Amino acid sequence: MSLRWVSCPPLRGCGKMMVTMSNRGVRLFSERPSRVWAFVLMSWLVVCLSPAPSRAEPDARDLIKKGTVEAGLQVGYSQAFTGLGNADSSNRKAIYVLPQLGYVFTDELQASYFSGAFEIMVEPVGAHYFEPFSASLFGGSLVLRYNLTSFGRWVPYWDAGAGMSWTDLAPRIPEQSTQFEFLLETGPGVQYLWLEGEKTVGAFNMGVRLHHISNSGLGDRNTGINAILGLIGISLYFPD
């Protein structure tokens, strides 16, 4: 980084000002934008997740119990990989949108740090693939979630789900020959609870899933697409 002092005309009354020229800074934004966006996102999360000291903190044990309803929305980025199965290419990238409606159907199951409650969720899904070409996916899944309730306003969870979808990726890709596909997915996540009202509690959440798409042998090609699906979102809880 180099610094250069520039004198302003005296009529402007600005004295001297410092002009900073940073070629490295320009290269950082142009060549490594992911690091910049990661910093911005982390800063945003720190601000959003800072608890308000003047309000009572919600506790997962009081909230996530039998009869509680959850309504939420998650968005995510899907990146295919070739580490599992026999897929020829990892060039399958998409943006996913997943509305969620869940119902906690058990009371807390006592298991020390692993104490928690089960939740069943209906999860419609819409996706736009932008690589290897423009394509769409629409469908839905039934997701079973186990919420860990021993950590106050932090709620780690694990999802496992299955569903069906339609996509016009097939038959244009070598992995699949049918537009009707099955979905399998599983992975961890965490929620941070914040107080919205006396009977409503919201949550920021983020998670990651192993996401699998295949036609289960219904077509002559069924290599399948395996991907990592990263998700962020927001939820509202409505206790019974």
FENFENDA-V846410 format. One record per pair of residues at least 24 apart in sequence whose C-alpha atoms are under 6 Angstrom apart, sorted by sequence separation. I is the first residue (numbers start at 0). J is the second residue. D is the distance in whole Angstrom. If there is no record, write none. Layout:
{{I:J:D} {I:J:D}}
This chain:
{{73:97:5} {98:122:6} {119:143:5} {139:163:6} {160:184:5} {185:209:5} {206:230:5} {72:97:6} {98:123:6} {118:143:6} {138:163:6} {159:184:6} {184:209:5} {205:230:5} {72:98:4} {97:123:6} {118:144:5} {138:164:4} {159:185:4} {184:210:5} {205:231:4} {71:98:6} {72:99:6} {97:124:5} {117:144:6} {137:164:5} {158:185:5} {204:231:6} {71:99:5} {96:124:6} {117:145:5} {137:165:5} {158:186:5} {183:211:5} {204:232:5} {70:99:6} {96:125:5} {116:145:6} {136:165:6} {157:186:6} {182:211:6} {204:233:6} {70:100:5} {95:125:6} {116:146:5} {136:166:4} {157:187:4} {182:212:5} {203:233:5} {69:100:6} {95:126:4} {115:146:5} {135:166:6} {156:187:6} {181:212:6} {202:233:6} {69:101:5} {94:126:6} {115:147:4} {156:188:5} {181:213:5} {202:234:5} {68:101:6} {94:127:5} {114:147:6} {115:148:5} {134:167:6} {155:188:6} {156:189:6} {180:213:5} {181:214:6} {201:234:5} {68:102:5} {93:127:5} {113:147:6} {134:168:6} {155:189:4} {180:214:5} {201:235:4} {67:102:6} {93:128:4} {154:189:5} {200:235:6} {67:103:5} {92:128:6} {93:129:6} {154:190:5} {200:236:5} {66:103:6} {112:149:6} {153:190:6} {199:236:6} {65:103:5} {92:130:5} {153:191:5} {199:237:5} {65:104:5} {91:130:5} {152:191:6} {65:105:5} {91:131:6} {152:192:5} {65:106:5} {90:131:6} {177:218:6} {64:106:5} {176:218:6} {176:220:5} {175:220:5} {175:221:5} {174:221:6} {174:222:5} {174:223:6} {60:148:5} {59:148:5} {59:151:6} {58:151:5} {59:152:6} {58:152:5} {57:152:6} {86:222:6} {79:225:6} {80:226:6} {79:226:4} {78:226:5} {78:227:5} {77:227:6} {77:228:4} {76:228:6} {76:229:5} {75:229:5} {75:230:4} {74:230:6} {74:231:6} {73:231:5} {73:232:4} {72:232:6} {72:233:6} {71:233:6} {71:234:4} {70:234:6} {70:235:5} {69:235:6} {69:236:5} {68:236:6} {68:237:5} {67:237:6} {67:238:4} {67:239:5} {66:239:5}}
